[in-house]
């Protein structure tokens, strides 16, 4: 291999090295967007506790899980941004968890589908079911896309090759 070819390879590698482009967007998504969404979801769950005291335990568990996942997302984003060792593994774990939670949510929606009759309870369930289905599908798709990005990105490989 000639010196010229080696220097071109090194130049290309340094162009891709660092947290820029889609990798920077991923960091911002994990550090800012996901914790914000979790925080808003936790506020909504706490508001529902006041209106549905029978669901208090389940809703408080939801709040704790949302905060824990927000912490994991923020940590994964910070680790990626700071180019820490194992940052890719942490981000992958986060997206795998989110993907499987979305699939589990879709499965629960399918399993708890009411009979086709239109009672007031079924109408309410169907009204609440559509946004939950969309949210689960969106989360599964986003998680899958980011996982594919982490696996296939040249920038990710160039930036985290040494860590």
Wavefront OBJ file of the C-alpha trace (Angstrom):
o trace
v 0.000 0.000 0.000
v 1.457 3.357 -0.965
v 1.925 6.313 1.337
v -0.533 8.340 -0.736
v -3.270 5.712 -0.347
v -2.620 5.503 3.407
v -2.854 9.267 3.847
v -6.140 9.366 1.883
v -7.511 6.617 4.112
v -6.437 8.553 7.233
v -7.966 11.772 5.855
v -11.256 10.001 5.212
v -11.144 8.510 8.705
v -10.571 11.899 10.358
v -13.441 13.403 8.347
v -15.750 10.824 9.881
v -14.241 10.952 13.366
v -16.160 12.821 16.041
v -19.657 13.510 17.228
v -21.237 15.351 14.315
v -24.129 14.869 11.939
v -26.529 12.052 12.743
v -24.459 10.984 15.743
v -24.840 14.448 17.271
v -28.573 14.320 16.551
v -28.732 10.955 18.323
v -26.936 12.423 21.342
v -29.388 15.346 21.494
v -32.316 12.944 21.111
v -31.077 10.831 24.024
v -29.963 13.678 26.301
v -32.829 16.135 25.744
v -35.813 14.695 23.877
v -36.239 11.334 25.603
v -35.921 12.699 29.173
v -38.347 15.505 28.285
v -40.879 13.016 26.911
v -40.433 10.837 30.009
v -40.830 13.854 32.303
v -44.070 14.867 30.569
v -45.293 11.262 30.711
v -44.503 11.108 34.425
v -46.455 14.320 35.028
v -49.416 12.849 33.127
v -49.248 9.638 35.149
v -49.122 11.594 38.419
v -52.177 13.584 37.320
v -53.998 10.331 36.581
v -53.176 9.116 40.114
v -55.391 11.901 41.459
v -58.314 10.891 39.247
v -57.898 7.100 39.516
v -56.737 6.171 43.041
v -57.346 2.473 42.312
v -54.524 2.578 39.770
v -52.101 4.351 42.102
v -49.588 1.476 42.328
v -49.477 0.860 38.589
v -49.198 4.559 37.766
v -46.429 5.143 40.318
v -44.577 2.147 38.876
v -44.952 3.739 35.446
v -43.456 6.988 36.791
v -40.465 5.170 38.301
v -39.849 3.213 35.084
v -40.141 6.334 32.919
v -37.632 8.184 35.096
v -35.252 5.198 35.065
v -35.454 4.918 31.267
v -34.962 8.679 30.950
v -31.844 8.365 33.097
v -30.537 5.531 30.932
v -31.251 7.543 27.759
v -29.491 10.619 29.118
v -26.514 8.553 30.249
v -26.287 6.814 26.865
v -26.424 10.173 25.063
v -23.804 11.681 27.365
v -21.530 8.645 26.925
v -21.860 8.895 23.142
v -21.196 12.630 23.166
v -18.129 12.223 25.376
v -17.010 9.204 23.302
v -16.760 7.008 26.381
v -15.841 3.328 26.190
v -18.939 1.125 25.967
v -21.093 4.078 24.863
v -22.332 2.143 21.837
v -23.234 -0.848 23.998
v -25.153 1.371 26.435
v -27.065 3.049 23.599
v -27.842 -0.328 22.023
v -29.141 -1.655 25.344
v -31.387 1.389 25.682
v -32.828 1.013 22.180
v -33.291 -2.745 22.556
v -35.211 -2.163 25.804
v -37.353 0.513 24.158
v -38.006 -1.692 21.116
v -39.151 -4.632 23.222
v -41.276 -2.417 25.470
v -43.004 -1.091 22.351
v -43.593 -4.624 21.050
v -44.881 -5.682 24.482
v -47.224 -2.682 24.495
v -48.570 -3.607 21.066
v -49.054 -7.187 22.213
v -50.975 -6.034 25.271
v -53.187 -3.811 23.121
v -53.996 -6.735 20.839
v -54.541 -9.145 23.739
v -56.907 -6.798 25.563
v -59.009 -5.825 22.562
v -62.686 -5.722 23.541
v -65.477 -7.556 21.808
v -66.849 -5.783 18.736
v -70.036 -4.648 20.501
v -70.237 -0.887 21.063
v -70.864 -0.408 24.768
v -69.750 2.885 26.341
v -66.763 1.110 27.947
v -65.637 -0.308 24.589
v -65.983 3.101 22.925
v -63.745 4.640 25.610
v -61.218 1.815 25.264
v -61.123 2.244 21.479
v -60.632 6.009 21.893
v -57.625 5.431 24.162
v -56.322 2.495 22.156
v -55.535 4.353 18.918
v -53.008 6.819 20.417
v -51.368 4.021 22.414
v -51.033 1.923 19.267
v -49.509 4.801 17.317
v -47.090 5.571 20.179
v -45.976 1.939 20.392
v -45.471 1.639 16.652
v -43.573 4.944 16.537
v -41.307 3.860 19.416
v -40.601 0.482 17.813
v -39.711 2.120 14.490
v -37.515 4.816 16.080
v -35.685 2.250 18.188
v -35.121 -0.031 15.204
v -33.869 2.852 13.041
v -31.402 4.056 15.684
v -30.198 0.501 16.291
v -29.558 0.065 12.573
v -27.746 3.408 12.529
v -25.501 2.334 15.422
v -24.696 -0.922 13.639
v -24.093 0.446 10.129
v -22.796 4.005 10.494
v -19.315 4.722 9.179
v -19.050 7.688 11.571
v -19.894 5.494 14.558
v -17.294 2.936 13.460
v -14.643 5.608 12.881
v -15.350 7.434 16.140
v -15.645 4.433 18.424
v -13.059 2.144 16.816
v -10.430 3.032 19.418
v -12.722 2.880 22.463
l 1 2 3 4 5 6 7 8 9 10 11 12 13 14 15 16 17 18 19 20 21 22 23 24 25 26 27 28 29 30 31 32 33 34 35 36 37 38 39 40 41 42 43 44 45 46 47 48 49 50 51 52 53 54 55 56 57 58 59 60 61 62 63 64 65 66 67 68 69 70 71 72 73 74 75 76 77 78 79 80 81 82 83 84 85 86 87 88 89 90 91 92 93 94 95 96 97 98 99 100 101 102 103 104 105 106 107 108 109 110 111 112 113 114 115 116 117 118 119 120 121 122 123 124 125 126 127 128 129 130 131 132 133 134 135 136 137 138 139 140 141 142 143 144 145 146 147 148 149 150 151 152 153 154 155 156 157 158 159 160 161 162 163
